[in-house]
Amino acid sequence: MGACLLESDSLDVFSRSLGVDTMVEIGGANGLSHRPVANGAVRLPALKLADTAKNALTDLRVLDVIDERALDRECLSQSLVSHGLDMTIVLFNSIEAWMSKYAEASSGVLINIGSRDCTEPRIENNIRMLVSRFPNLPVIILSDNHDLRQVLTALDLGVKGFIPSAVGISVCVKAISLALSGGVFISTESLPELRRLMSAADQQERRRAEIFTCREENVIAMLKLGKANKIIAYELGLRESTVKVHIRNIMKKLKVRNRTEVIFKLNDLYG
C-alpha cells in the first residue's frame, strides 16, 4: 500500500464516505486527494477514494502535518511522499484545528513553524499544551531557524525532533522516521554551536576548579539554592562553624561582602 495525502478541509464529505467520525479530511475546492503512483501523483474524486483512505489508515501509520500556509504544507507533504515516507499524511492549518479533530490513528505530528520563533509565547504554549495532552504522540518541529536556542527550547518542551529547513527532503524523511520510532533528531546544523557552548562550559568549570576547593563548590551549590548554614551543614555532614569558614573563604576569593553578592558574582563570572 502506498502513502496517501489527505487535506483537512472537507471533513463532512470524507466522514460520510467512511461512515465514521474521524479527523481525516479530503480537501481542496473539488474535494480531491493525492496518491503517488510509479510515475507521479494522480488526483482521485474524494468519494471514490473512501475505501483507499480507509485502508490507508488501517495499514499505514498516519503523520499529521500542521502549517498555516496552504502551499507550503501541500508541497512539503507531496515531497515527503515522493521521497519514500510510507505514511498517510493529513494536513491541518493550525494546532487548534488539529486539536479539535485529533484521532487515535495519528502516529505523530509535524509542525512547520517556518521563520517564526519557537520561543514566541503562542507557539511555545501551543507546543507545550500539545505535548502535555498527548505525551505518547511524537511531535516534530520543522523550522527555518536552526539556532541552538531554538533547538534546546523545543527539546525542553518535549518534542522528538527539530528539523531545520536547510536539510534535504531525504534527511527530513529519515528524521521523521527516527522520531516516530522513539528516537530524538537534532540536525548537524546545530552541532557547531553546541560544541561551542560545551567548550565554554568546560572552560568555566576549569576556572572554578582553579579558584575553589571541592568542598567550597559544594557549599556554593547550597548557597545558590538559598539554604541556611544549618541546613548546609546537615546536608554536607559538616559543623555549622565549618560552613561559615567556607563561606568566608568564598567571599574573600570573590571579593564580596555577603551571601547575596556571592551569587551575583558567580553568575556574572560563570553564567
C-alpha positions in Angstrom: 0.0 0.0 0.0 1.4 3.3 -1.0 1.2 6.5 1.1 -1.8 8.8 0.9 -2.0 12.5 1.2 -5.2 14.0 2.7 -6.1 17.6 3.2 -8.2 18.7 6.2 -10.8 21.0 4.7 -13.8 18.8 3.9 -14.4 16.6 6.9 -18.1 16.1 6.4 -17.7 14.6 2.9 -15.0 12.2 4.0 -16.7 11.3 7.2 -19.9 10.4 5.4 -18.0 8.4 2.8 -16.3 6.3 5.6 -19.4 6.2 7.8 -17.3 7.1 10.9 -16.4 10.2 12.9 -12.8 10.9 12.0 -10.3 13.7 11.9 -9.1 12.8 8.4 -10.5 15.1 5.7 -10.1 15.3 2.0 -9.7 18.8 0.8 -9.4 21.3 -2.0 -12.1 23.0 -3.9 -13.1 19.8 -5.6 -12.7 17.6 -2.6 -9.6 15.8 -4.1 -6.8 13.9 -2.7 -3.4 12.7 -3.9 -1.9 9.2 -4.1 1.5 8.5 -5.6 1.9 6.1 -8.5 5.1 4.9 -10.2 5.4 8.0 -12.5 3.9 10.7 -10.3 0.8 11.6 -8.3 -2.8 11.3 -9.6 -5.9 13.0 -8.4 -9.0 11.0 -7.5 -12.5 12.1 -6.5 -13.0 12.1 -2.8 -15.9 9.7 -2.6 -14.2 7.2 -4.8 -11.1 7.4 -2.6 -13.0 6.4 0.6 -12.0 2.8 0.6 -8.4 3.7 -0.3 -8.2 6.2 2.5 -9.8 3.8 5.0 -7.4 1.1 4.1 -4.5 3.6 4.3 -5.5 4.5 7.8 -5.6 0.8 8.8 -2.5 -0.4 7.0 -0.2 2.7 7.3 0.9 5.0 10.0 -0.5 8.5 9.9 1.5 11.7 10.0 -0.4 14.9 10.7 1.3 18.0 9.2 0.4 21.4 10.6 1.3 24.5 8.7 -0.8 27.6 8.3 0.5 28.2 4.7 -1.5 26.0 2.3 1.1 25.9 -0.5 3.9 25.1 1.9 2.1 22.2 3.6 0.9 20.7 0.3 4.4 20.9 -1.3 6.1 19.5 1.8 3.7 16.6 2.1 4.0 15.8 -1.6 7.8 15.8 -1.3 7.8 13.6 1.8 5.6 11.0 0.0 7.7 11.2 -3.2 10.9 10.6 -1.2 9.7 7.5 0.4 7.7 8.4 3.5 5.3 5.4 3.5 2.6 7.0 5.6 -0.8 8.6 5.3 -0.3 12.3 5.6 -3.1 14.5 6.9 -2.9 18.3 6.6 -4.0 20.9 9.1 -3.7 24.7 9.0 -3.2 25.2 12.8 -2.6 23.4 16.1 -6.1 24.4 17.2 -7.6 22.8 14.1 -5.6 19.6 14.8 -6.6 19.6 18.5 -10.3 19.7 17.6 -10.1 16.7 15.2 -7.4 14.5 16.8 -7.9 10.8 16.3 -6.2 7.8 17.8 -4.9 6.8 14.3 -2.3 9.6 14.4 1.3 8.3 14.7 2.9 11.7 15.0 2.7 15.4 14.3 5.0 17.5 12.2 4.6 21.3 12.9 6.2 23.6 10.3 6.7 27.0 12.1 8.6 28.5 9.2 10.6 31.6 10.1 8.8 32.1 13.3 10.5 31.7 16.7 9.8 28.6 18.8 10.0 30.8 21.9 7.1 33.0 20.8 4.6 32.7 23.6 1.7 31.5 21.4 3.9 28.8 19.6 5.6 27.8 22.8 2.3 27.5 24.7 0.7 25.5 21.9 3.5 23.0 21.7 3.7 22.6 25.5 -0.1 22.0 25.6 0.1 19.5 22.8 2.9 17.6 24.3 1.3 17.7 27.7 -2.1 16.4 26.5 -0.7 13.7 24.2 2.6 12.6 25.9 2.9 9.4 23.8 2.5 11.2 20.5 5.8 12.2 18.9 5.9 15.9 18.0 8.4 17.1 15.4 9.3 20.8 14.6 10.3 21.9 11.1 11.9 25.4 11.2 13.8 27.8 9.0 15.9 28.7 12.1 18.5 26.2 13.4 19.8 28.5 16.2 20.7 26.3 19.1 18.5 28.3 21.5 15.5 27.3 19.3 16.6 23.6 19.3 17.0 23.5 23.1 13.7 25.3 23.7 11.9 22.8 21.5 13.6 19.8 23.2 12.8 21.2 26.6 9.1 21.4 25.6 9.2 17.7 24.8 9.4 17.5 21.0 11.1 14.4 19.5 12.8 16.2 16.6 13.9 19.6 15.4 14.5 19.7 11.7 15.9 22.9 10.1 14.6 23.6 6.6 18.2 23.8 5.4 18.4 20.0 5.3 17.3 18.0 2.2 14.0 16.3 2.0 15.6 12.8 2.2 17.1 13.8 5.6 13.7 15.1 6.6 12.1 11.8 5.9 14.8 9.9 7.9 14.4 12.4 10.8 10.7 11.9 10.9 11.1 8.1 10.8 13.6 8.3 13.7 11.4 10.4 15.8 8.3 8.2 15.2 10.5 5.2 16.1 11.2 6.6 19.5 14.5 8.4 18.8 15.3 12.1 19.0 16.6 14.0 16.0 18.9 17.0 16.1 20.5 18.2 12.9 24.2 18.5 12.5 23.5 22.2 11.6 23.2 22.8 15.3 26.3 20.9 16.3 28.9 23.7 15.9 27.0 25.9 18.3 26.5 23.0 20.7 30.2 22.3 20.7 31.0 25.9 21.3 28.7 26.0 24.3 30.1 22.8 25.7 33.6 24.1 25.3 32.7 27.3 27.1 31.1 25.3 29.9 34.3 23.2 30.2 36.4 26.4 30.4 34.1 27.7 33.1 34.4 24.5 35.1 38.2 24.6 34.9 38.2 28.3 36.0 36.1 27.4 39.0 38.2 24.5 39.9 41.3 26.7 39.9 39.6 29.1 42.4 37.5 26.9 44.7 38.1 23.7 46.5 35.8 20.8 46.1 34.1 21.5 49.5 33.7 25.1 48.6 32.0 24.1 45.4 29.6 22.0 47.4 28.8 25.0 49.7 28.3 27.2 46.7 25.8 24.8 45.2 23.8 25.0 48.5 24.1 28.8 48.6 22.6 29.0 45.1 19.6 27.1 46.5 19.2 29.7 49.3 19.8 27.2 52.0 20.7 28.4 55.5 24.0 27.5 57.2 22.4 24.9 59.5 20.9 23.1 56.5 24.1 23.2 54.5 26.0 21.8 57.5 23.4 19.0 57.9 23.3 18.0 54.2 27.1 18.1 53.8 27.8 16.4 57.1 29.8 19.4 58.5 29.7 21.6 61.5 28.0 24.9 61.2 31.2 26.7 62.2 33.0 24.9 59.3 30.3 26.0 56.8 30.8 29.6 58.0 34.6 29.3 57.4 34.0 28.0 53.9 31.6 30.9 53.2 34.1 33.5 54.4 36.7 32.0 52.2 34.4 32.0 49.2 33.6 35.7 49.8 37.2 36.5 50.2 38.1 34.9 46.9 35.3 36.6 45.1 36.0 39.9 46.9 32.4 40.3 48.1 30.8 41.1 51.4 27.8 38.8 51.8 26.0 35.7 50.5 23.8 37.6 48.0 26.9 39.2 46.4 28.4 35.7 46.2 25.6 34.5 43.9 25.6 37.6 41.8 29.4 37.5 41.3 29.3 33.8 40.4 26.5 34.4 37.9 28.5 37.3 36.4 31.7 35.3 36.2 30.5 31.9 35.1 26.9 32.3 33.8 
